Amino acid sequence: MRNKYSNQVHKKATNLSLNSELLAEAKRLNINLSATMEKALEKEVKHRLKAEWLEQNAQAINACNELVEKQGLFSDSYRVF
């Protein structure tokens, strides 16, 4: 996954509530919590943006698919497979 967000942007401190046992194990393993959270948050944001886009464009996607089902693709006559 390509990093869409700049690494040059100012970081903002925030508070999180985490499972204390999980946090202790992460600290024991020297896991960088900020970097791990950023990666997980970026992945979740990307997932939700995709779902949002699909929902917003569902009508157009369905219309396009129906048109292709009824009329085929303009390139169908040129296919060799």
Secondary structure by P-SEA (a helix, b strand, c coil): cccccccccbbbbbcccccaaaaaaaaaaccaaaaaaaaaaaaaaaaaaaaaaaaaaaaaaaaaaaaaaaccccccccccc
